[in-house]
């Protein structure tokens, strides 16, 4: 959600910044802009454009030289997408330039105050408030000017600031929105996502909330908003630039779906203990005595992460016999929840920066709760805030909608469930059974992917639908929820998911030939119950696409997936439905990697 990239050094900055913006396109945006200068030519030069980065690039003049610059992709909050509302924003004298991710909650009050003092605003954005606060500061250094501005700002921000009178530096600050420094050889970079840095350096520093930094070509320093120096040591990013390339695929989504066998192998690697039929998760910071003291597990996530949490709760409850449930983090923190010291809270986020989840973690920590993180990005905010956790090792996920990270997150929950279960009541035999099932997953996922052509054919047939229903029972219901979400996100077909047992309590009223139903029908102890739901739909002339372990007589079409252990079957049953959503969207000509109105990393409320 929005993207920042900045550079200071000796290279021609505009091509570098534009390339960085292109690497951030997956985050979701509606406009873009760039501003550059240099110590030899300190006047700020800016270009902005509504639309894609390619539109911005077409507007950048040939003579646009500079060795320092900041650039931005905007996802509209305050004010519609337009050239004027695009970042960077400049003050009236064109001396100060600011790019900003986040939301200034008290922007209206600050705007009114500044207007009463004679300031004229040219945009509708909350960000322009920051520009004028910096420009009007009487402080002698840019660092002090920015510090004074952020002291009066309420809300979330990741900002980068340039000033024509201080052309040798960029000043950045973070509160709730990612800011990552890239440490180069006599050059420094900054971005909201490591994707924009990885082509130039793998040495990074991730700012904490309440932290600022000054970047010069040959140095950087970090400090708090109150001025106290912080000692930040660069870390090496494990991913390489090639991880962000399409690798011969037409879209990132297709690439990431196809990477799932290898991704699942990574999350399993080095964590299985065959001797004791258990799992080692070194980052939990939870000893066996503490694990046995857990009386409840509460999983918090948003969107796809919430759906992974629903499956995870079922795995923990069935294997570890601990009461467990999942809840949207965005709702949890607003309902004044009872925080129990015997409850283990688990925060789930692909990016590790999802604001609703991060805010829930911070509230839980304030109330003394133990919080684990299940995230994909090492060093992310949630990973740092949590008491421990599990990295899912899915690798970079560029498409806005999550596929391989969802799958790896569910596998990570299966590992956690085995770990907790073997400490408590899961037998050696059952531990071994689940571990053998986990080891089968990569090959079984590959087998499903080999059937893509048939799924593509089915997608073309169902793409004509205006609405679709997804149903599943117990373990199958979260799979239905996630499949429904995927179809909505990238095809824009209306879709709803229900527990199969709830059909007769209302949703059957929607069934007709024009309303197809996708049914999750695993071959488990609920098989006959699920088949009864198919009978109900068929009796009302509904079309059915079943995802099952064998052909279903009442279904019009069946996608057959390989059988694993009952507990792990939801992992496999979700894979063909990712492909179904993908090929449906492809048949409809959608922008699959960048669906409308959505962003990859949601760092605002």
N, C-alpha and C positions, 0 to 999 in steps of 0.2 A: 504494500500500500504506500504509494509515493516512493521516490527513490532519490538519493543524494549521491553525487560523486564530485570530488574536488581534487586538485593537483597543484603542487608548487614545486618548481625545479627549473630545469633548463630546456626541456623539450617544448615544441610547439603544442600548446595545451588543447586547442579546440578539437583536433581529431581524436585525441586521447579521451576527452570528456564525452564526445559523441559515441565513441565505442563503448565507454562505460555505461552510458544511458541505454544503449541497445542491450547490454547484458542485464539491465534491470527492468526491461520491458515486461517480463513475466509477472512483476509485482502488481500490475494493474495501474492504469493511468489514463488521463484524457488530454493532457497537454504537456509541453516540455519547454525548457529554456536553458540558456547558457550565458554566463558573463565572464569576461577575461580582462586581464591587464598584465603589467610587468613592472618591475622597479624602474626600467628605463622609460616606460610609457604608462604612468599610473592611472590615467583616465579609464574609467570603466566602460567597456563596450558590451552591450547586451543584445541578444536576439531571443524572441519567444514565439511560440506557435501553439495554437490549439491543434490537437490531433496527435499523430504518431511522431516518433523521433525522426523518421524519414522526412516529414514535413519541416521540422526544425532544421534538419541538415540542408534541405534545399534552400532555406532562407539565409544561411550563414554566408556572408560575402567572402570572396577569395582573399581579400585583405582583412584578416581577422586575427592578427598575430597577438600572441601573449604567452607568457610562461607561468602564469597563475590563473586559476579559474575555478568556478563552481558551477554545477549544472544540476538539473532537477527534472523529474517526471512527477506530475501532480495528479492526484486522485481527488476530485472535487469534494469539499465539505462546505466551506463558506463561499458561496458564489458559483454560478454555473461555469462550465468549461469555456474559456475564452482566452484571447491573447492577453488581455489586461490582467486577468486573474492568474495567469501562469506565473510561475517563479522563474528566475529570481525577481524579487521586488527591490526597488531602489527608492531612495529618498528624493526629495524635490531637487537637490543639488547634484544628484547622481554620483554621490561620493560613497554611499553605503549600499551594499548588496547583501541580501539574505535569502537563503533557501531553508525551508522548514518542513519537517515531517511532524505530524501530531495535530493537536487542537489547543488553541489558547482559550480556556474556558471563560476568562474574564475579558475577552476581546472587546465586547460591546461597551463595557464600562471604561476601559482604557481608551477606546476610540473616541468616546464622548468627551473624555477629559482632554485628549490631544486636540480634538476639533475646537474645543472652547479656547485653546491656546493658539489657535490660528493655523493648525496643520490641515492641509487639504489632502484627502485620500483619493487615490485614483482607481483602486480596486475594491472588491467586496470582501476580500479575504481577511482572516484573522492574522495572517502572517505580516501584513503591512504594518500592523501595530508594532511589531518587533523592530522593523526598520527604523521607524520614527523615534522609538525609544533610544536606540543606539545613536542615531544621528543627532539627537538633542542633548545627549549626555555631555557634560562639561569635563569629564574625566580626561586625563592626559594620555592614557594608553587605550588601545583597542580592547585589551583584556578587561580593563575596568569598565569601559563602556558596555561591553556585552554582559559583564557581571551585574551591573546596575539594572540592565534590562531584564535579565532572567529572574532577578529578585522580586520583581513585581508581576511576573507572569504566573498565572495559575493554569494548570493543565499539563499536557504532555508535549514534549518537543525533542527533536534532534535537529540542531541548527548548525549552519556553517555561514560565517560572516567574512566579507571582504570590505576593505576601506581604502579609498584612493590615497589617503594620507599615511597609510601603513601598508604600503604595497609589498613589503617583504614577508607578509604572514597571512595565514588564514586562522581564524579563531572558531572553535567549535564547542558545542555544549550538548549535554544529554540529560533528559528527564523522561523516562518511559518510552523512548523511541530510539532504536539502535543507532549508534555512531561507532564506526570502526576505523581505526587509523591503519594505513599501510606504510610500512617502513622500508624505504628504498635506499639506493646508493646515491647520495646527494640529491634526493628528491623524496617528497612525502605525498601521500595520498590520503583521502578520507572518503568513506562511503557509508551508506546505510546497510549494505549487504556485501559480504566478502566476494560475491560474484563479480562485482565491478573492479575488484582489486587483483584477483588471482592471476590475471595475465601479466601483471607487472611485479608482484611481490607475493611471497607466501608468509612474510613476517608481519603480524598484525597485533594491534592493541585494541581491545574492546573497552570502551569507556563504561563506567558504572553510572547509575543515576546520581545526579548532583555533581557530576564531574565535567571539567572543561579541558581543552587542550589548545596549545598554540603550535601551529605547524610552520616551520621555515624550511627552506630548501635543504639545509644540511643538519636539521635538528628538530626535535619536538620536545615538549614538556607537558605534563598533565598536572592538574590541580583541582581542588574543589571549588564550588561557587563562592565559598567564603575565603578563598585564596590560599588554603593550605596545600603545599606540594604533595603530590601522590607519586609513589614509585611504581610505575607501570613497566613491566617487562614484556617485550614482544614474545608472542607464541607462534609456532609454525602451523599453518593450516594444512590439514591432511589431504584435502582435495586439490586436484590439479586443474589447469585451465581446460584441458580436454574433456573434463567431466561436464562442462557446460556446453559442449558442442552437440549437435543433433546426431552425429555418428551415422549418417546415411539414412536416417528416418525422415519422413515428411514433417513430423511434428514432434515436439518434446514429449507430449503425452504418450504417443505410440512408443517412443524410445523408452520411456520410463516404465510402461507396462511390460515391455519386453525384457527389461533389466531385472525383473522380480526374482527369477531363479537365483541369480548371483547375489542380489540384495539379501534375500532370505538366508543364503549360505553365510553371508557376512555377519548377520545378527546372531547366528548360531555359533560361529567359529570361536573356539577357545572357551566356551561357556559350559559345555556338557561334561559332567563327571560320571563316567560309566561305572566306576568302582562302587559308588554309593547310589547310583541311579538318581542323581540329582543335578542341580545346576549351580554354578558359581557366578554370582553377580557382584563383582568387587566394589562397585560404586554405591551400593545401597547404604553403607554405614549403619547397618542394622544387624546386631548380633543375635544368635538364636534365642537367648532369653528375652530380648526385646520383641522378637518376632512372635514368640509364644504369648506375649502379653497383649497382642493386638486383638481387639474385640470387634472391630468393624473396619471396613475399607470403603472410602468414598473417593470416586474418581471424577475429576473435573476436566472438561475440555469443551471445545466449540466446533460445531460442524462435523467434519470428518473425524476429528480427534475425539469428539463426544461419542460418535458411533463406535470407534475403536475401543473407547472406554466401556461402552455397554457390553461388548464381547468380552473385554478383559474382566469386567465384574463377574460375568458368568463363569469364566475360567477359574477365577480365584475362589468363588463360592463353591464350585463343584470339586475342585482339587484340594484346596486348603481348608474347606469347610468353615470359612470366615464369612459372615454376612457382608455382602458387598453390593454397591449400586453405583451408578454413574449419573451425573447431573450436568447440564450446561453451566459452565463457569460464569457466563454472563448473567444468569439468573441467581446463582448461588450467593454471590457477594451482595446482592441487594435485598435478600430476605432475612437478614439478621440471623444467620444460622447458629444453632447450638454447636459449639466446638468442643468435642469430647476428647480428653487427653488419651483415651484408649483407642481412638480412631486413627488409622493411618490414612492420610490424604495423598492422593496421587494426581499431579498436574500433567496434562498431556498437551503437547504442542509441537507441530512439525518444526516450526521456525525457532521455537524457544523464546519468542518475543511477543506472542499474541497478547494484546493488552488486557483483555477480559480475564484471561487465565493468570497472567502476571499479577494483576490487581488482587485476584482471589488468593494467590499464594502469599502476597504481602499482608493481606488481612489475616490469613490463617497464622502466619508467623508472628504477627503482632499479638495474637491471642494464645500463643504458646503451643501451637499444633506441630506435629511432626509431618513434614511434607517431602515426598519424593517427586522427582521429575522424570517423565518419559519423553525425551526430546531427540531430535535428529541433529541439531547444530551444537557442536562442542563450544563451550564458553558463552552460550547465549544467556540472556537475562534470567530465565527460569532455571537453567542449569546452575547458575551462580547463587540464586536465592534459595534453592531447595537444600534440604539436609543431606540428600543423596539422590541416587536415581539410576536410570538405565538409558544409555544411548542406543538408538535403534539402528545406526549405521546403514541407513538406506542410500547414502550418497546424495549429492545435490539433486533437488527436485525443482525443475524450472517451470513446468506447466502450472498454471494457476490451480487447477484441481489436482488433488493428491491421489496417487495410485500406489506406487511402491512404498511410500512412507506409511500409508494406511496399513498395508499388508505387514510391513516390518514391525509396526507398532503393535499389531495384534499378536505377532509371533513373540515380541518382547514381553507382552502380558502372559503368554503361555509359559515362557521361561520363568517369570516371576511367580506364577501360580505353582509351578513344579517346585521351585525353591521354597516357597512358604509351605506348600503341602508336605514336602519331605521332612521339614522341621516339625510339622504337626502330625497329621493323620494319614497322609498318602503312603501307601505301602510301597515296598521295593518293587514289587511286581507291576503295580500301576505306574510307578515312576519310570520304570524301564519301558513299559508300553507307550507312554506319552513321548519319551525321548526317541524311541524308534519311529514314532509317527512324525515327529519334528524333522528327523533326518530324511524322511521321504518327501518332504514338502518341495524342495527345489525341483526334483525330477517330475513330480506330479504337476507343478505349475507349468513346467516346460511342455508337458503332455497337453495341458489345456490350451496353451498358446499355439500348439500345432494345429488346433482346430479352428483357427481364426477365420479361414475362408467361409466356413459354414455359418459362423456367427455374423460375418459381414453380410451374407445372403439374408439371414433372418432380420438383421437390422434394416435392410432396404425394404423389407416387407412391413415392418412395424413403424417405419419412419413417418408413414402417413397419419398416424394417430395424433389426435389433438390432446389427448390425456391418457395416462396409463396408471394402473394400480400395481403396487408391489406388496406381496404378502409373505409372511413367514411366521413360524411358531417357535417360541422360546429361543433357541440358538439361532434360528433363521430370521427372527424379526430384525435384529440389528443389521444383518446382511441386506434385508429389504430396504431398510432406512437409508443405508449408504448407497445402494444401487439407485434408489429413487432420487437421491441428492445428485449423484453423478449425471443422471439423465437430464435433470432440470438445469444443472450448471452449464452444460456445454451444448445441449440440443435446443434448450428453451421450450421443450415440451412439458406441459404441466404433469406432475406426477405426485402421487401420494403413497405412503406406506402405512400398512396396518398389520397388527397381529392377525394371523389367519383365524384365530378363535373369535375375533371381534367382527367378522364379516356380517354375521346375522344380527348384530346389534346396531346396524345402521348403514355401513358402506355398501351392502348388497343393493341398495336403492340406485347406486350408480352403474351397476352392471348392465351392459348392452353390447351388441356386436361391435360398436365403434369404440368401446373402452376395453382395450386388452389388459390382461392381468399377467404379471410375471410372478410365478410362485416358486418359493424356495422349498424343495421337497427332499430333505436328506433321508437316507435309508437308516433310520434310527427307531427308537421306541415310539415315536410319534408319527410314524409313516402313515398309518391308517387314518389318524386324525387329519393329517394334511390332505390325504386323498379325499376325505369327506368334504373338505373345503373346495376342492376341485369339482366335486359333484354339484355343490351348491352353485358355483359359477356357471358350469355347463348347463344346468337346468334353466338358467336365465339367458342362454344364448351368448354367453361371454366367450371371447377368445382367450386361450391360455398358452403362455410360453413357460414351461417348467424348467428349472435348473435342478437336476436330480442325479442320483447314482445309477438309475436305470430308466428306460423309456416309461413314460406315464401314459396310460391308455386314454385318460380323459383330457390330456393336453393336446393342443393342436400341433405344438412343436416341443421337443425336449432337447435341452443341452445337457449331455451326459458328462459328468465330471468324475474323476477317480475317487474311490473311497479311501479315507484315512480313518483315524480314530474319531469317534463321535464328537469329542471335545474340540478337535482340530478341523472338522469339516467346514465350519464357517469361513475359514481362511481360504480354502479352495473354491468355495461356491461364490465368493465375491469376484474372482478373477474374470470369468466369462462375462459378467455383468459390466465390468469396466470396458471390455471390448465392445459389448453391445451399445453402451452409451457413446463410445468413441465413433463407431461406424454409423450410428444413427445421426450423430452430429455431422459427420463427414458427408453423408448422403444429403443432408440439408444445407450444406455449404457454410457451416458455422466457422467462426474463428476459434478453433478448439483450444489453442494454448492461452488465448487471452479473451475469455468470455466476457460479454458486456457487463458492466456495473460491478465486477468482482475484482478482488485483489488477492495476491498470494499470502502476504503477511499482514494481518489486520492489527495495526498498532494504534488504532484509535477506537473509541467506543462507538 
